[in-house]
């Protein structure tokens, strides 16, 4: 298991808290804060775009925790981890799952939440000798004695044999959860052959675009999406208004188009 990090705000902060029955989810492959082909560092612009969606829970893939050299190369490189920079003041709770570690730094998956993250862990699903991958599993508690929602951020491997093994590990984790627990699984599945749905259907997961439109969304490459790589699955939840954010500025902020959906308990 890789190390994960979490920030907990003051739970006694003043203000009226209402029960939540509906909220918005966004999933974004941040491409480590660079445009496609790494031509330009655009994390500040990406943060403004993410803020504009007003999502309650944000699933992030390919986000830097640290990097030793980039702060010297880019004057606008943040002084904090990228996930904390993206969280800003809108998402007081965040968790990070460090997957890839190298001499200059590390990157992985992260989750930003307006709801309390009561626990989290990062499941190492790396295939020995190949790219490092992880599944960040967070448990959210919705306000006013709301239910616990399992939010699982995922970034699968590039090889189909690897993805199959990683999906099997995901199904094992899902089997450990209560059958009536609300679950959201979102991220970059790299599943261009569209094999994940069949593996996850026995677990009760429904892909929100496939359920409403017949197929998962086209999300890659961002400027002219053709491949259906990114997904949002739910269990024991209702989904509505799924959207692919492929227009400007999104088409120039990453190599993947983000996906969003409204979730109802």
Secondary structure, 3 states (H helix, E strand, C coil): CECEEEECCCCCCCCCCCCCCEEEEEEEECHHHECHHHCCECHHHHHHHHHHHCCCEEEEEEEEEEECCHHHHCCCCCCCCHHHHHHCCCCCEEEEEEEEEECCEEEEEEEEECCEEEEEEEEECCCCCCCCCEEEEEEEECCCCCCEEEEEEEECCCCHHHHHHHHHHHHHHHHCCCCCCEEEEEEECCCCCCCHHHHHHCCCCEEHHHHHHCCCCCCECHHHCCECCEEEEEECCEEEEEEEECCCCHHHCCCECEEEEEEEC
